[in-house]
Amino acid sequence: MPAALGAVAVEAIWLFAFRDPTLAGLEFTGDGWKALLLACYLPLLLWGPLLAAVTVAYYRRRCRG
């Protein structure tokens, strides 16, 4: 259960930050810097779904009856 809640929390945090970066305290002087930030941090959006997938796989493996 903690891993599932963690997956949801991580996804919510990153979606909030990417929705409007200025709300997260980020200001850009040009579009190039914003593109660089998105290129570097976009893989973090996969953290939530991948954690959820690992959690489901672990649950299935441990709770086989």
Beta strands, then each sheet from edge to edge (+ up, - down):
end
